[in-house]
Amino acid sequence: MHQVVKYYCWFFLAISLNSVGQNVVINELMSDNESILEDKDGDYADWIELYNPSNESINLLNYALSDDSNEWDKWRFPTIEIPAKSYLIVFASNKDETNLEELHTNFKIDANGEKIYLYDGAGTLLDETPLKSLAPDYSLLNFPDGNVGN
């Protein structure tokens, strides 16, 4: 009996630890979009793809994206949810739009290499991209989805 209880306790602990801390990540970005993804205005802006690896929907209200580590809240999200195991595209176009039809940051991504930071509403760094120069229409991505740090 004790072995069965011990097994279930370890199993529960493993599941709990695996779900704690799962949050939205920067899954992919393109810093020189010339022909891949068009926005509603017909422009080919830089873009950032976020991914929610968790099993629950996450509301991004007051989360922030930035290209400046000294200004964590450079561009804040409106009330928008990313469903579990889903993606959200944010254009880095300098258009600064937060309507739910299409999101646009107030900055662009430098194609010669620039880090992008994702923060939660309290200013805690959740994810950042490496400093990499990208050729036109090439993206930097995590594989498999949500695999931070690769």
Secondary structure as GFF3:
##gff-version 3
##sequence-region A 1 150
A	DSSP	alpha_helix	2	19	.	.	.	ID=ss1
A	DSSP	beta_strand	25	30	.	.	.	ID=ss2
A	DSSP	beta_strand	46	52	.	.	.	ID=ss3
A	DSSP	beta_strand	58	59	.	.	.	ID=ss4
A	DSSP	beta_strand	64	66	.	.	.	ID=ss5
A	DSSP	beta_strand	75	76	.	.	.	ID=ss6
A	DSSP	beta_strand	81	82	.	.	.	ID=ss7
A	DSSP	beta_strand	86	92	.	.	.	ID=ss8
A	DSSP	beta_strand	103	104	.	.	.	ID=ss9
A	DSSP	beta_strand	117	119	.	.	.	ID=ss10
A	DSSP	beta_strand	125	128	.	.	.	ID=ss11
A	DSSP	beta_strand	140	141	.	.	.	ID=ss12
###
